[in-house]
């Protein structure tokens, strides 16, 4: 759900918390003060511009592969190598624009070690480096920890303001609309194809190869009634209606969320089979599944 206000910049996906401060992005890469790019790239950008050669990086053509081409490109008279996006992105991406972590070089391309080696080799051959990146592009994907945190904690997430979410739509509750359902909502609930995975550290909702985290306030719904003795889940549920929490509410929420995590882990270790059986019941009961979804910071469409 994107902000319809376009007064400042034409955001497309997310502003990554960097806004229009390009030097902030340079610092995320480790650039020296006042430089957009980290050493040694910020130095070799001074190379006189003659011709540019673009290299499309992907898992089958990583930074070490690109580095091996540098002597040849230099011999052609190329002055600058134009690299496709190389920040950490969705696994298997062929283009790299679906960024999941703007602070790291993509592991499939060789990571920071390969990046440093490539930059050093480019410098030795007198080549400049032009890096293709779009600061406001991020993937709404489970591999993106910032997005996952927003879906889990809503307005209480430290990353809630990083994404360009239309605030005017967040009433009377903070909920992000996700257009992911293959059919009408009620039809999907009744299909029993939506599952709940409790095998990991935190419970997740899954459907058709996609999955989304469940908010801590809803975890009690996944447990047999006689298991839920701790009031932490009810207290978290009481904070769900808040759209713009103040500092006190933020602190209270995160204290409760940490407590809920401890309770969840203890109960899961106590009887994982019983927990799995309970979530399987929910999957087959549309009303209970709907009640669970109503406690999320997102709405599936």
MIDOSE-1310 file (N, C-alpha, C; in nm, 2 decimals, decimal comma, always signed):
residues 301
xxxx	+0,09/-0,12/+0,00/+0,00/+0,00/+0,00/+0,09/+0,12/+0,00; +0,09/+0,20/-0,10/+0,18/+0,31/-0,12/+0,11/+0,44/-0,09; +0,19/+0,54/-0,04/+0,14/+0,67/-0,01/+0,11/+0,74/-0,13; -0,01/+0,80/-0,14/-0,05/+0,87/-0,26/+0,00/+1,01/-0,26
xxxx	+0,06/+1,06/-0,16/+0,12/+1,19/-0,15/+0,25/+1,19/-0,22; +0,27/+1,28/-0,32/+0,39/+1,28/-0,40/+0,46/+1,42/-0,40; +0,45/+1,49/-0,29/+0,50/+1,63/-0,29/+0,65/+1,63/-0,29; +0,72/+1,54/-0,23/+0,86/+1,55/-0,21/+0,94/+1,47/-0,32
xxxx	+0,90/+1,34/-0,34/+0,97/+1,26/-0,44/+0,88/+1,15/-0,49; +0,91/+1,10/-0,60/+0,82/+0,99/-0,66/+0,86/+0,85/-0,61; +0,83/+0,83/-0,48/+0,86/+0,70/-0,42/+0,78/+0,59/-0,49; +0,84/+0,47/-0,50/+0,77/+0,36/-0,57/+0,74/+0,25/-0,47
xxxx	+0,84/+0,21/-0,39/+0,81/+0,10/-0,30/+0,83/+0,14/-0,16; +0,95/+0,18/-0,12/+0,98/+0,22/+0,02/+1,09/+0,32/+0,02; +1,10/+0,40/+0,12/+1,21/+0,50/+0,12/+1,33/+0,45/+0,20; +1,33/+0,33/+0,25/+1,44/+0,26/+0,32/+1,50/+0,34/+0,43
xxxx	+1,42/+0,44/+0,48/+1,47/+0,52/+0,60/+1,57/+0,62/+0,56; +1,61/+0,63/+0,43/+1,71/+0,72/+0,39/+1,66/+0,85/+0,33; +1,54/+0,85/+0,29/+1,48/+0,97/+0,23/+1,56/+1,01/+0,11; +1,58/+1,14/+0,10/+1,66/+1,20/-0,02/+1,80/+1,22/+0,02
xxxx	+1,85/+1,17/+0,13/+1,98/+1,19/+0,18/+2,07/+1,09/+0,12; +2,13/+1,12/+0,00/+2,21/+1,02/-0,07/+2,34/+0,98/+0,00; +2,39/+1,08/+0,08/+2,51/+1,05/+0,15/+2,49/+0,95/+0,26; +2,36/+0,95/+0,31/+2,32/+0,85/+0,41/+2,34/+0,71/+0,36
xxxx	+2,30/+0,70/+0,23/+2,32/+0,57/+0,16/+2,47/+0,53/+0,15; +2,55/+0,63/+0,12/+2,69/+0,61/+0,12/+2,75/+0,56/+0,25; +2,70/+0,62/+0,36/+2,74/+0,58/+0,49/+2,70/+0,43/+0,52; +2,58/+0,40/+0,47/+2,54/+0,26/+0,48/+2,63/+0,16/+0,42
xxxx	+2,70/+0,21/+0,31/+2,80/+0,13/+0,24/+2,94/+0,14/+0,31; +2,95/+0,23/+0,40/+3,08/+0,25/+0,47/+3,17/+0,35/+0,40; +3,11/+0,45/+0,34/+3,18/+0,56/+0,27/+3,24/+0,65/+0,37; +3,35/+0,71/+0,34/+3,41/+0,82/+0,43/+3,32/+0,94/+0,44
xxxx	+3,33/+1,02/+0,54/+3,24/+1,14/+0,55/+3,25/+1,23/+0,43; +3,13/+1,27/+0,38/+3,13/+1,36/+0,26/+3,13/+1,28/+0,13; +3,15/+1,15/+0,13/+3,15/+1,07/+0,00/+3,03/+0,99/-0,01; +2,98/+0,97/-0,13/+2,87/+0,89/-0,16/+2,90/+0,74/-0,16
xxxx	+3,02/+0,71/-0,21/+3,06/+0,57/-0,22/+3,17/+0,54/-0,13; +3,18/+0,41/-0,08/+3,29/+0,37/+0,01/+3,42/+0,36/-0,06; +3,53/+0,36/+0,01/+3,66/+0,34/-0,04/+3,67/+0,19/-0,09; +3,73/+0,16/-0,21/+3,80/+0,26/-0,29/+3,71/+0,32/-0,40
xxxx	+3,58/+0,29/-0,41/+3,50/+0,33/-0,52/+3,49/+0,48/-0,53; +3,48/+0,55/-0,42/+3,47/+0,69/-0,42/+3,59/+0,76/-0,48; +3,70/+0,69/-0,48/+3,83/+0,75/-0,54/+3,83/+0,73/-0,70; +3,79/+0,61/-0,74/+3,80/+0,58/-0,88/+3,69/+0,64/-0,97
xxxx	+3,59/+0,70/-0,90/+3,48/+0,77/-0,98/+3,54/+0,90/-1,05; +3,66/+0,94/-1,01/+3,72/+1,06/-1,07/+3,78/+1,03/-1,21; +3,77/+0,90/-1,25/+3,82/+0,87/-1,38/+3,75/+0,94/-1,49; +3,83/+0,99/-1,59/+3,76/+1,06/-1,71/+3,67/+0,97/-1,78
xxxx	+3,55/+1,03/-1,80/+3,44/+0,94/-1,87/+3,46/+0,94/-2,02; +3,47/+0,81/-2,07/+3,48/+0,79/-2,21/+3,37/+0,70/-2,26; +3,36/+0,58/-2,20/+3,26/+0,49/-2,24/+3,22/+0,40/-2,13; +3,09/+0,36/-2,12/+3,04/+0,27/-2,01/+3,00/+0,14/-2,07
xxxx	+3,03/+0,03/-1,99/+2,99/-0,10/-2,02/+2,91/-0,16/-1,90; +2,79/-0,20/-1,93/+2,70/-0,25/-1,82/+2,71/-0,40/-1,81; +2,72/-0,44/-1,68/+2,73/-0,58/-1,65/+2,61/-0,62/-1,56; +2,53/-0,72/-1,60/+2,42/-0,76/-1,53/+2,46/-0,87/-1,43
xxxx	+2,46/-0,84/-1,30/+2,50/-0,94/-1,20/+2,39/-1,03/-1,16; +2,41/-1,16/-1,14/+2,31/-1,25/-1,09/+2,39/-1,37/-1,03; +2,32/-1,47/-0,98/+2,38/-1,58/-0,92/+2,48/-1,66/-1,02; +2,44/-1,66/-1,15/+2,53/-1,73/-1,24/+2,64/-1,64/-1,30
xxxx	+2,64/-1,51/-1,27/+2,74/-1,42/-1,31/+2,77/-1,32/-1,19; +2,85/-1,36/-1,10/+2,87/-1,29/-0,98/+2,99/-1,19/-0,99; +3,02/-1,12/-0,88/+3,13/-1,03/-0,88/+3,26/-1,08/-0,92; +3,30/-1,20/-0,88/+3,43/-1,26/-0,93/+3,43/-1,28/-1,08
xxxx	+3,31/-1,32/-1,14/+3,30/-1,33/-1,28/+3,32/-1,20/-1,35; +3,26/-1,10/-1,29/+3,27/-0,96/-1,35/+3,42/-0,91/-1,34; +3,48/-0,95/-1,23/+3,62/-0,90/-1,21/+3,71/-0,96/-1,32; +3,69/-1,08/-1,36/+3,77/-1,14/-1,46/+3,76/-1,07/-1,60
xxxx	+3,65/-0,99/-1,62/+3,64/-0,92/-1,74/+3,70/-0,79/-1,74; +3,75/-0,74/-1,63/+3,80/-0,60/-1,62/+3,92/-0,57/-1,71; +4,02/-0,66/-1,72/+4,13/-0,64/-1,81/+4,08/-0,62/-1,95; +3,99/-0,70/-2,00/+3,94/-0,70/-2,13/+3,87/-0,56/-2,16
xxxx	+3,78/-0,52/-2,06/+3,71/-0,40/-2,08/+3,80/-0,28/-2,08; +3,90/-0,29/-2,00/+4,00/-0,18/-2,00/+4,07/-0,17/-2,14; +4,10/-0,28/-2,19/+4,17/-0,29/-2,32/+4,08/-0,23/-2,44; +3,95/-0,24/-2,42/+3,86/-0,18/-2,52/+3,85/-0,03/-2,51
xxxx	+3,90/+0,03/-2,41/+3,89/+0,17/-2,39/+3,78/+0,21/-2,30; +3,71/+0,12/-2,24/+3,60/+0,15/-2,15/+3,66/+0,22/-2,03; +3,59/+0,33/-1,99/+3,64/+0,40/-1,87/+3,56/+0,37/-1,74; +3,43/+0,32/-1,76/+3,35/+0,30/-1,64/+3,27/+0,17/-1,66
xxxx	+3,27/+0,09/-1,55/+3,18/-0,03/-1,55/+3,05/+0,00/-1,48; +2,94/-0,03/-1,54/+2,81/+0,00/-1,49/+2,75/-0,13/-1,44; +2,74/-0,14/-1,30/+2,70/-0,26/-1,24/+2,55/-0,26/-1,21; +2,48/-0,37/-1,24/+2,34/-0,38/-1,19/+2,34/-0,38/-1,04
xxxx	+2,22/-0,37/-0,98/+2,21/-0,36/-0,83/+2,28/-0,49/-0,77; +2,35/-0,46/-0,66/+2,42/-0,57/-0,60/+2,40/-0,57/-0,45; +2,30/-0,50/-0,40/+2,27/-0,51/-0,25/+2,20/-0,64/-0,23; +2,19/-0,68/-0,10/+2,13/-0,80/-0,06/+1,98/-0,79/-0,10
xxxx	+1,94/-0,89/-0,18/+1,80/-0,89/-0,23/+1,74/-1,03/-0,22; +1,62/-1,04/-0,27/+1,54/-1,17/-0,26/+1,63/-1,28/-0,32; +1,64/-1,39/-0,25/+1,72/-1,51/-0,30/+1,68/-1,55/-0,44; +1,77/-1,56/-0,53/+1,74/-1,61/-0,67/+1,70/-1,49/-0,76
xxxx	+1,70/-1,37/-0,72/+1,66/-1,26/-0,80/+1,75/-1,25/-0,92; +1,70/-1,21/-1,04/+1,78/-1,20/-1,16/+1,81/-1,06/-1,19; +1,75/-0,96/-1,12/+1,77/-0,82/-1,15/+1,83/-0,74/-1,03; +1,79/-0,78/-0,90/+1,85/-0,72/-0,79/+1,78/-0,60/-0,73
xxxx	+1,67/-0,55/-0,80/+1,60/-0,44/-0,75/+1,51/-0,47/-0,63; +1,48/-0,60/-0,61/+1,40/-0,64/-0,49/+1,49/-0,65/-0,37; +1,54/-0,54/-0,32/+1,63/-0,53/-0,21/+1,57/-0,58/-0,08; +1,65/-0,65/+0,00/+1,60/-0,69/+0,14/+1,69/-0,63/+0,25
xxxx	+1,81/-0,60/+0,22/+1,90/-0,54/+0,31/+2,00/-0,44/+0,24; +1,98/-0,31/+0,25/+2,06/-0,22/+0,18/+2,20/-0,20/+0,24; +2,22/-0,26/+0,35/+2,35/-0,25/+0,42/+2,45/-0,35/+0,39; +2,42/-0,45/+0,30/+2,51/-0,55/+0,26/+2,51/-0,58/+0,11
xxxx	+2,63/-0,63/+0,06/+2,64/-0,68/-0,07/+2,58/-0,81/-0,08; +2,50/-0,84/-0,19/+2,43/-0,97/-0,20/+2,53/-1,09/-0,18; +2,49/-1,18/-0,10/+2,57/-1,30/-0,07/+2,59/-1,38/-0,20; +2,49/-1,40/-0,28/+2,50/-1,48/-0,40/+2,60/-1,42/-0,50
xxxx	+2,63/-1,29/-0,48/+2,73/-1,23/-0,57/+2,87/-1,24/-0,52; +2,88/-1,29/-0,40/+3,02/-1,30/-0,33/+3,03/-1,21/-0,21; +2,93/-1,13/-0,18/+2,94/-1,06/-0,05/+3,04/-0,95/-0,05; +3,07/-0,90/+0,07/+3,16/-0,78/+0,09/+3,30/-0,82/+0,04
xxxx	+3,34/-0,94/+0,06/+3,48/-0,98/+0,02/+3,50/-0,97/-0,13; +3,40/-1,02/-0,21/+3,40/-1,01/-0,36/+3,39/-0,86/-0,40; +3,31/-0,79/-0,33/+3,29/-0,64/-0,36/+3,42/-0,57/-0,35; +3,49/-0,59/-0,24/+3,62/-0,52/-0,21/+3,72/-0,56/-0,32
xxxx	+3,73/-0,69/-0,36/+3,82/-0,74/-0,46/+3,79/-0,68/-0,59; +3,66/-0,67/-0,63/+3,62/-0,61/-0,76/+3,66/-0,47/-0,76; +3,64/-0,39/-0,66/+3,67/-0,25/-0,66/+3,82/-0,23/-0,67; +3,90/-0,31/-0,60/+4,04/-0,30/-0,60/+4,09/-0,33/-0,74
xxxx	+4,04/-0,43/-0,81/+4,08/-0,47/-0,94/+4,04/-0,36/-1,04; +3,92/-0,30/-1,03/+3,88/-0,19/-1,11/+3,98/-0,07/-1,10; +4,02/-0,05/-0,98/+4,11/+0,06/-0,96/+4,25/+0,04/-1,03; +4,29/-0,09/-1,02/+4,42/-0,12/-1,08/+4,42/-0,11/-1,23
xxxx	+4,30/-0,13/-1,29/+4,29/-0,12/-1,43/+4,24/+0,02/-1,48; +4,23/+0,11/-1,39/+4,19/+0,24/-1,42/+4,05/+0,26/-1,46; +3,96/+0,17/-1,41/+3,82/+0,17/-1,44/+3,74/+0,24/-1,33; +3,65/+0,32/-1,36/+3,55/+0,37/-1,27/+3,44/+0,27/-1,25
xxxx	+3,36/+0,29/-1,15/+3,24/+0,20/-1,12/+3,12/+0,28/-1,10; +3,02/+0,25/-1,18/+2,89/+0,32/-1,17/+2,79/+0,21/-1,12; +2,74/+0,23/-1,00/+2,65/+0,13/-0,94/+2,51/+0,17/-0,95; +2,43/+0,08/-1,01/+2,28/+0,10/-1,02/+2,22/+0,06/-0,89
xxxx	+2,16/+0,16/-0,83/+2,07/+0,13/-0,71/+1,96/+0,23/-0,70; +1,85/+0,19/-0,64/+1,74/+0,28/-0,62/+1,71/+0,28/-0,47; +1,74/+0,39/-0,40/+1,73/+0,39/-0,25/+1,59/+0,36/-0,20; +1,49/+0,39/-0,28/+1,35/+0,36/-0,23/+1,29/+0,23/-0,28
xxxx	+1,38/+0,14/-0,33/+1,33/+0,01/-0,37/+1,36/-0,09/-0,26; +1,25/-0,16/-0,21/+1,27/-0,28/-0,12/+1,17/-0,38/-0,16; +1,19/-0,50/-0,12/+1,10/-0,61/-0,15/+1,01/-0,64/-0,04; +0,88/-0,65/-0,07/+0,78/-0,69/+0,04/+0,78/-0,84/+0,04
xxxx	+0,89/-0,89/+0,11/+0,92/-1,04/+0,10/+0,96/-1,08/+0,24; +0,94/-1,21/+0,27/+0,98/-1,27/+0,39/+1,13/-1,26/+0,42; +1,21/-1,24/+0,32/+1,35/-1,23/+0,33/+1,39/-1,09/+0,38; +1,30/-1,00/+0,38/+1,33/-0,86/+0,42/+1,30/-0,84/+0,57
xxxx	+1,40/-0,83/+0,66/+1,37/-0,82/+0,80/+1,30/-0,70/+0,84; +1,32/-0,59/+0,77/+1,25/-0,46/+0,80/+1,10/-0,48/+0,78; +1,06/-0,54/+0,66/+0,92/-0,56/+0,63/+0,86/-0,66/+0,72; +0,93/-0,77/+0,75/+0,88/-0,87/+0,85/+0,85/-0,80/+0,98
xxxx	+0,94/-0,71/+1,03/+0,91/-0,65/+1,16/+0,79/-0,56/+1,15; +0,77/-0,49/+1,04/+0,65/-0,41/+1,03/+0,52/-0,49/+1,03; +0,52/-0,60/+0,96/+0,40/-0,69/+0,96/+0,38/-0,75/+1,09; +0,48/-0,78/+1,17/+0,47/-0,84/+1,30/+0,42/-0,74/+1,41
xxxx	+0,48/-0,62/+1,40/+0,45/-0,52/+1,51/+0,38/-0,40/+1,47; +0,35/-0,38/+1,34/+0,27/-0,27/+1,30/+0,33/-0,13/+1,34; +0,25/-0,04/+1,40/+0,30/+0,09/+1,43/+0,41/+0,09/+1,54; +0,42/-0,03/+1,61/+0,52/-0,04/+1,71/+0,66/-0,08/+1,66
xxxx	+0,67/-0,11/+1,53/+0,79/-0,15/+1,47/+0,88/-0,03/+1,45; +1,01/-0,05/+1,48/+1,11/+0,06/+1,46/+1,12/+0,10/+1,31; +1,07/+0,02/+1,22/+1,08/+0,04/+1,08/+0,95/+0,09/+1,02; +0,85/+0,11/+1,10/+0,71/+0,15/+1,05/+0,72/+0,27/+0,96
xxxx	+0,81/+0,37/+1,00/+0,82/+0,49/+0,93/+0,91/+0,49/+0,81; +0,98/+0,37/+0,80/+1,07/+0,36/+0,68/+1,00/+0,34/+0,55; +0,88/+0,27/+0,56/+0,81/+0,24/+0,44/+0,70/+0,35/+0,42; +0,68/+0,37/+0,29/+0,58/+0,48/+0,25/+0,44/+0,43/+0,25
xxxx	+0,39/+0,41/+0,37/+0,25/+0,36/+0,39/+0,15/+0,47/+0,41; +0,04/+0,46/+0,34/-0,06/+0,57/+0,33/-0,13/+0,58/+0,47; -0,09/+0,68/+0,55/-0,14/+0,69/+0,68/-0,29/+0,72/+0,69; -0,34/+0,78/+0,59/-0,48/+0,82/+0,59/-0,57/+0,69/+0,58
xxxx	-0,51/+0,58/+0,54/-0,59/+0,45/+0,54/-0,58/+0,37/+0,66; -0,50/+0,42/+0,76/-0,48/+0,34/+0,88/-0,57/+0,37/+0,99; -0,70/+0,37/+0,96/-0,80/+0,40/+1,06/-0,92/+0,30/+1,04; -0,99/+0,25/+1,14/-0,96/+0,29/+1,28/-0,84/+0,21/+1,34
xxxx	-0,78/+0,12/+1,26/-0,67/+0,04/+1,31/-0,56/+0,04/+1,21; -0,43/+0,02/+1,27/-0,32/+0,02/+1,18/-0,31/-0,11/+1,11; -0,35/-0,12/+0,98/-0,34/-0,24/+0,91/-0,30/-0,22/+0,76; -0,20/-0,29/+0,72/-0,15/-0,28/+0,58/-0,22/-0,38/+0,49
xxxx	-0,28/-0,33/+0,38/-0,35/-0,43/+0,29/-0,25/-0,50/+0,20; -0,26/-0,63/+0,20/-0,17/-0,72/+0,12/-0,26/-0,79/+0,01; -0,24/-0,75/-0,11/-0,32/-0,81/-0,22/-0,25/-0,94/-0,26; -0,28/-1,05/-0,19/-0,20/-1,18/-0,21/-0,29/-1,30/-0,23
xxxx	-0,42/-1,28/-0,21/-0,51/-1,40/-0,21/-0,54/-1,44/-0,35; -0,55/-1,57/-0,38/-0,58/-1,62/-0,52/-0,73/-1,62/-0,55; -0,81/-1,60/-0,44/-0,95/-1,60/-0,46/-1,02/-1,51/-0,35; -1,15/-1,50/-0,35/-1,22/-1,42/-0,25/-1,18/-1,47/-0,11
xxxx	-1,18/-1,37/-0,02/-1,13/-1,40/+0,12/-1,21/-1,51/+0,18; -1,34/-1,51/+0,18/-1,42/-1,62/+0,24/-1,39/-1,75/+0,18; -1,37/-1,75/+0,05/-1,34/-1,87/-0,03/-1,21/-1,93/+0,02; -1,11/-1,85/+0,04/-0,98/-1,90/+0,08/-0,99/-1,95/+0,22
xxxx	-1,06/-1,89/+0,31/-1,08/-1,94/+0,45/-1,14/-2,08/+0,45; -1,24/-2,09/+0,36/-1,31/-2,22/+0,36/-1,23/-2,33/+0,29; -1,13/-2,29/+0,21/-1,06/-2,39/+0,13/-0,97/-2,48/+0,21; -0,94/-2,44/+0,33/-0,84/-2,51/+0,42/-0,70/-2,52/+0,37
xxxx	-0,67/-2,43/+0,27/-0,54/-2,42/+0,21/-0,44/-2,33/+0,29; -0,50/-2,24/+0,37/-0,42/-2,15/+0,45/-0,37/-2,23/+0,57; -0,24/-2,23/+0,60/-0,19/-2,31/+0,71/-0,11/-2,22/+0,81; -0,09/-2,27/+0,92/-0,01/-2,20/+1,03/+0,11/-2,29/+1,06
xxxx	+0,23/-2,23/+1,05/+0,35/-2,30/+1,07/+0,40/-2,26/+1,21; +0,41/-2,36/+1,30/+0,47/-2,33/+1,43/+0,60/-2,40/+1,46; +0,66/-2,44/+1,35/+0,79/-2,51/+1,36/+0,91/-2,42/+1,39; +0,90/-2,30/+1,35/+1,01/-2,20/+1,36/+1,01/-2,13/+1,49
xxxx	+1,09/-2,03/+1,50/+1,10/-1,95/+1,63/+0,97/-1,88/+1,66; +0,90/-1,83/+1,55/+0,77/-1,76/+1,57/+0,67/-1,82/+1,47; +0,54/-1,81/+1,51/+0,44/-1,87/+1,42/+0,42/-1,79/+1,29; +0,39/-1,85/+1,18/+0,37/-1,79/+1,05/+0,24/-1,84/+0,99
xxxx	+0,18/-1,75/+0,91/+0,07/-1,79/+0,83/+0,12/-1,82/+0,69; +0,08/-1,92/+0,62/+0,13/-1,96/+0,49/+0,02/-1,99/+0,40; +0,04/-1,96/+0,27/-0,05/-1,98/+0,16/+0,02/-1,98/+0,03; +0,00/-2,08/-0,05/+0,05/-2,08/-0,19/+0,20/-2,03/-0,21
xxxx	+0,28/-2,08/-0,12/+0,42/-2,05/-0,13/+0,47/-1,92/-0,07; +0,37/-1,85/-0,01/+0,40/-1,73/+0,06/+0,38/-1,74/+0,21; +0,44/-1,66/+0,29/+0,41/-1,67/+0,43/+0,43/-1,53/+0,50; +0,36/-1,51/+0,61/+0,36/-1,38/+0,68/+0,36/-1,41/+0,83
xxxx	+0,44/-1,32/+0,90/+0,44/-1,34/+1,05/+0,31/-1,31/+1,12; +0,29/-1,38/+1,23/+0,17/-1,35/+1,31/+0,21/-1,26/+1,43; +0,12/-1,16/+1,45/+0,15/-1,07/+1,56/+0,14/-1,14/+1,70; +0,23/-1,10/+1,79/+0,23/-1,16/+1,92/+0,10/-1,16/+1,99
xxxx	+0,02/-1,06/+1,97/-0,12/-1,05/+2,04/-0,21/-1,17/+1,99; -0,18/-1,23/+1,88/-0,26/-1,34/+1,83/-0,21/-1,48/+1,87; -0,10/-1,49/+1,93/-0,04/-1,62/+1,96/-0,13/-1,70/+2,05; -0,20/-1,64/+2,14/-0,28/-1,71/+2,23/-0,39/-1,79/+2,16
xxxx	-0,43/-1,74/+2,04/-0,53/-1,80/+1,96/-0,49/-1,94/+1,91; -0,36/-1,96/+1,91/-0,30/-2,08/+1,85/-0,29/-2,19/+1,96; -0,32/-2,16/+2,08/-0,30/-2,25/+2,19/-0,43/-2,31/+2,24; -0,43/-2,43/+2,30/-0,55/-2,48/+2,37/-0,59/-2,38/+2,48
xxxx	-0,72/-2,37/+2,50/-0,77/-2,27/+2,60/-0,71/-2,29/+2,74; -0,69/-2,41/+2,78/-0,64/-2,43/+2,91/-0,49/-2,40/+2,93; -0,42/-2,37/+2,82/-0,28/-2,34/+2,82/-0,26/-2,19/+2,85; -0,35/-2,11/+2,82/-0,33/-1,96/+2,82/-0,36/-1,91/+2,96
xxxx	-0,26/-1,90/+3,04/-0,28/-1,85/+3,18/-0,22/-1,71/+3,19; -0,12/-1,68/+3,11/-0,05/-1,55/+3,12/-0,13/-1,44/+3,06; -0,14/-1,33/+3,12/-0,22/-1,22/+3,07/-0,15/-1,13/+2,97; -0,03/-1,17/+2,93/+0,05/-1,09/+2,84/-0,02/-1,08/+2,70
xxxx	-0,08/-1,18/+2,66/-0,15/-1,18/+2,53/-0,27/-1,09/+2,53; -0,34/-1,09/+2,63/-0,46/-1,00/+2,64/-0,41/-0,85/+2,65; -0,30/-0,83/+2,72/-0,25/-0,69/+2,73/-0,20/-0,64/+2,59; -0,14/-0,73/+2,51/-0,10/-0,70/+2,38/-0,22/-0,67/+2,29
xxxx	-0,32/-0,75/+2,30/-0,44/-0,73/+2,22/-0,50/-0,59/+2,25; -0,49/-0,55/+2,38/-0,54/-0,42/+2,41/-0,47/-0,30/+2,35; -0,35/-0,33/+2,30/-0,27/-0,22/+2,23/-0,29/-0,22/+2,08; -0,37/-0,32/+2,03/-0,38/-0,33/+1,88/-0,45/-0,21/+1,82
xxxx	-0,55/-0,14/+1,88/-0,62/-0,03/+1,82/-0,54/+0,09/+1,80; -0,42/+0,10/+1,87/-0,34/+0,22/+1,86/-0,28/+0,24/+1,72; -0,30/+0,36/+1,66/-0,25/+0,39/+1,53/-0,11/+0,46/+1,54; -0,10/+0,56/+1,63/+0,02/+0,63/+1,65/+0,07/+0,63/+1,79
xxxx	+0,13/+0,52/+1,84/+0,17/+0,50/+1,98/+0,28/+0,60/+2,02; +0,26/+0,66/+2,14/+0,37/+0,74/+2,19/+0,48/+0,66/+2,25; +0,58/+0,73/+2,30/+0,70/+0,65/+2,35/+0,66/+0,56/+2,46; +0,57/+0,60/+2,55/+0,53/+0,51/+2,66/+0,46/+0,38/+2,61
xxxx	+0,38/+0,40/+2,51/+0,31/+0,28/+2,45/+0,40/+0,20/+2,38; +0,50/+0,26/+2,31/+0,60/+0,18/+2,24/+0,68/+0,09/+2,34; +0,72/+0,15/+2,45/+0,80/+0,08/+2,55/+0,72/-0,03/+2,61; +0,59/+0,00/+2,64/+0,51/-0,11/+2,70/+0,49/-0,22/+2,60
xxxx	+0,46/-0,19/+2,48/+0,44/-0,30/+2,38/+0,56/-0,39/+2,37; +0,68/-0,33/+2,35/+0,80/-0,42/+2,33/+0,83/-0,50/+2,46; +0,80/-0,44/+2,57/+0,82/-0,52/+2,70/+0,73/-0,64/+2,69; +0,60/-0,62/+2,66/+0,51/-0,73/+2,65/+0,54/-0,83/+2,54
xxxx	+0,59/-0,78/+2,43/+0,63/-0,87/+2,31/+0,74/-0,96/+2,35; +0,84/-0,91/+2,43/+0,95/-0,99/+2,47/+0,90/-1,10/+2,57; +0,81/-1,06/+2,66/+0,75/-1,15/+2,75/+0,67/-1,26/+2,68; +0,59/-1,22/+2,58/+0,51/-1,31/+2,50/+0,60/-1,41/+2,43
xxxx	+0,72/-1,37/+2,38/+0,81/-1,46/+2,31/+0,86/-1,57/+2,41; +0,89/-1,53/+2,53/+0,93/-1,62/+2,63/+0,83/-1,73/+2,66; +0,70/-1,68/+2,68/+0,59/-1,77/+2,71/+0,57/-1,86/+2,59; +0,57/-1,81/+2,47/+0,55/-1,89/+2,35/+0,66/-2,00/+2,34
xxxx	+0,78/-1,97/+2,36/+0,89/-2,07/+2,35/+0,87/-2,18/+2,45; +0,84/-2,14/+2,57/+0,82/-2,24/+2,68/+0,70/-2,33/+2,65; +0,59/-2,28/+2,60/+0,48/-2,36/+2,57/+0,51/-2,45/+2,45; +0,58/-2,40/+2,35/+0,61/-2,48/+2,23/+0,70/-2,60/+2,27
xxxx	+0,80/-2,57/+2,36/+0,89/-2,68/+2,40/+0,81/-2,78/+2,49; +0,71/-2,74/+2,56/+0,64/-2,82/+2,65/+0,56/-2,93/+2,58; +0,49/-2,89/+2,47/+0,41/-2,99/+2,39/+0,39/-2,95/+2,25; +0,50/-2,97/+2,17/+0,49/-2,93/+2,03/+0,38/-3,00/+1,95
xxxx	+0,36/-3,13/+1,98/+0,26/-3,20/+1,91/+0,12/-3,15/+1,93; +0,09/-3,11/+2,06/-0,04/-3,06/+2,09/-0,06/-2,92/+2,02; +0,04/-2,84/+2,01/+0,03/-2,71/+1,95/+0,01/-2,73/+1,80; +0,07/-2,83/+1,74/+0,05/-2,85/+1,59/-0,09/-2,90/+1,57
xxxx	-0,14/-2,98/+1,66/-0,28/-3,03/+1,64/-0,38/-2,92/+1,65; -0,35/-2,82/+1,74/-0,44/-2,71/+1,76/-0,45/-2,62/+1,64; -0,33/-2,59/+1,58/-0,33/-2,50/+1,47/-0,39/-2,57/+1,34; -0,39/-2,70/+1,34/-0,45/-2,77/+1,23/-0,60/-2,76/+1,24
xxxx	-0,65/-2,76/+1,37/-0,80/-2,74/+1,39/-0,84/-2,60/+1,34; -0,76/-2,50/+1,37/-0,79/-2,36/+1,32/-0,79/-2,35/+1,17; -0,70/-2,42/+1,10/-0,70/-2,42/+0,96/-0,83/-2,47/+0,90; -0,90/-2,56/+0,97/-1,02/-2,62/+0,92/-1,15/-2,55/+0,97
xxxx	-1,13/-2,44/+1,05/-1,24/-2,37/+1,11/-1,23/-2,23/+1,06; -1,31/-2,19/+0,96/-1,30/-2,05/+0,90/-1,32/-1,94/+1,00; -1,41/-1,96/+1,10/-1,44/-1,86/+1,19/-1,32/-1,83/+1,28; -1,26/-1,94/+1,33/-1,14/-1,92/+1,41/-1,02/-1,86/+1,33
xxxx	-1,01/-1,90/+1,21/-0,90/-1,85/+1,13/-0,93/-1,70/+1,10; -1,05/-1,66/+1,08/-1,08/-1,52/+1,06/-1,05/-1,44/+1,18; -1,09/-1,49/+1,30/-1,06/-1,42/+1,43/-0,91/-1,40/+1,44; -0,83/-1,50/+1,40/-0,69/-1,49/+1,41/-0,64/-1,38/+1,32
xxxx	-0,69/-1,37/+1,20/-0,64/-1,27/+1,10/-0,68/-1,13/+1,14; -0,79/-1,12/+1,22/-0,84/-0,99/+1,26/-0,74/-0,93/+1,36; -0,65/-1,00/+1,42/-0,56/-0,95/+1,52/-0,42/-0,92/+1,46; -0,42/-0,92/+1,32/-0,29/-0,89/+1,26/-0,28/-0,74/+1,22
xxxx	-0,16/-0,70/+1,20/-0,13/-0,57/+1,15/-0,14/-0,56/+1,00; -0,19/-0,66/+0,94/-0,21/-0,66/+0,79/-0,35/-0,72/+0,76; -0,40/-0,69/+0,65/-0,53/-0,75/+0,60/-0,50/-0,82/+0,47; -0,54/-0,94/+0,45/-0,52/-1,01/+0,32/-0,64/-0,99/+0,23
x	-0,60/-0,96/+0,11/-0,71/-0,94/+0,01/-0,68/-1,03/-0,12
